[in-house]
Amino acid sequence: MARYVAKNLVAAESAESVEVQIAYAIGRAAPLAVGVDPMNTGPYDGKTLLRAVRDVFDFRPAAIIDRFDLKRPIYSPLSAYGHFGREDLDLPWEKTDCIEELRRRL
């Protein structure tokens, strides 16, 4: 989810590089903390980006499962060559489909 958020933030031109951190605790649906650091590479500060990210993305585990349709059997192709940057597999966490919504919130 953090990669998905970061890719969408960069694609929305809110930063050239961004770090997204998410902290969870067992038994809690909502994350304990979400952090966004644009590393001074864009027009917005971390607080502004964090507000937009919180408005656009749902970080609860069940919501992540639904967003990426993780209950479907897509994992065999991921067992070789990793699961990040695989444009050949059309993975949902590699998409940048929240650009316009992020721009509206910024």
RAFEN-V941326 format. One record per pair of residues at least 12 apart in sequence whose C-alpha atoms are under 6 Angstrom apart, sorted by the first residue. I is the first residue (numbers start at 1). GAP is how many residues later the second one is. Records with the same first field share a line. If there is no record, write none. Layout:
BEGIN
I = GAP ; GAP
END
This chain:
BEGIN
2 = 18
4 = 89
6 = 12
8 = 88 ; 91
12 = 87
14 = 28
15 = 23 ; 26 ; 27
16 = 25
17 = 21
18 = 19 ; 20
19 = 17 ; 18
20 = 15 ; 16
21 = 13 ; 14
22 = 12
29 = 31
30 = 30
36 = 14
52 = 53
68 = 24
END
